[in-house]
Amino acid sequence: MDHGTSLETATFPGKVRLGWKIYEHVPENITELMLEFLYLTWRKGQIPKIWKTDLIIPIPKPGKRTLGYRL
């Protein structure tokens, strides 16, 4: 259990925009359920469809044209 909760200040907001700090306030039993779900996903090799999507938010450099952004 410690391996899943011993990360320093890693962030992973994803589409739901939740940073790592919020998980410090989640009750231990919920953390255990979340980690068990992640381990089960890893063992079965089945990735939930929602995990395969992403939202890209471009951050333009200061002074650069924002219209020049390409994927």
C-alpha positions as CSV (number, residue, x, y, z in Angstrom):
1,M,0.0,0.0,0.0
2,D,2.8,2.4,0.7
3,H,4.1,2.3,-2.9
4,G,0.9,3.8,-4.1
5,T,0.8,6.6,-1.6
6,S,4.5,7.4,-1.2
7,L,4.8,9.6,-4.3
8,E,6.3,13.0,-3.6
9,T,4.5,15.8,-5.5
10,A,3.5,14.1,-8.7
11,T,0.5,15.5,-10.5
12,F,-1.9,13.8,-12.8
13,P,-4.9,16.1,-13.4
14,G,-6.3,14.4,-16.5
15,K,-9.8,15.3,-17.7
16,V,-11.3,15.5,-14.2
17,R,-8.6,18.1,-13.2
18,L,-7.8,16.5,-9.9
19,G,-4.2,17.0,-8.7
20,W,-2.3,14.7,-6.4
21,K,-2.9,16.7,-3.2
22,I,-6.6,15.8,-3.1
23,Y,-5.7,12.2,-2.6
24,E,-4.0,13.0,0.7
25,H,-7.5,13.7,2.1
26,V,-9.1,10.5,0.8
27,P,-9.9,8.0,3.5
28,E,-7.6,5.0,3.7
29,N,-10.2,2.5,2.7
30,I,-11.0,4.4,-0.5
31,T,-7.3,4.6,-1.3
32,E,-7.1,0.9,-0.9
33,L,-10.0,0.3,-3.3
34,M,-8.5,2.7,-5.8
35,L,-5.2,0.9,-5.7
36,E,-6.8,-2.5,-6.0
37,F,-8.7,-1.3,-9.1
38,L,-5.4,-0.1,-10.6
39,Y,-3.6,-3.4,-9.8
40,L,-6.6,-5.4,-11.3
41,T,-6.4,-3.3,-14.4
42,W,-2.7,-4.0,-14.6
43,R,-3.0,-7.7,-14.1
44,K,-5.8,-8.1,-16.6
45,G,-4.2,-5.8,-19.2
46,Q,-7.5,-4.1,-19.9
47,I,-7.5,-0.4,-19.9
48,P,-10.8,1.5,-19.4
49,K,-11.8,3.4,-22.5
50,I,-11.9,6.7,-20.7
51,W,-8.2,6.3,-19.8
52,K,-7.4,6.3,-23.5
53,T,-8.7,9.9,-24.1
54,D,-7.0,13.1,-23.3
55,L,-7.5,16.8,-23.4
56,I,-4.7,18.9,-24.8
57,I,-4.5,22.5,-23.6
58,P,-1.8,24.4,-25.5
59,I,0.3,26.9,-23.5
60,P,1.7,29.5,-26.0
61,K,5.1,31.0,-25.3
62,P,5.1,34.7,-24.4
63,G,5.2,36.9,-27.5
64,K,4.3,34.0,-29.9
65,R,1.3,33.9,-32.1
66,T,-1.4,31.6,-30.7
67,L,-2.8,30.9,-34.2
68,G,0.4,29.1,-35.2
69,Y,-0.4,26.1,-32.9
70,R,-0.5,22.7,-34.6
71,L,-1.0,19.1,-33.4
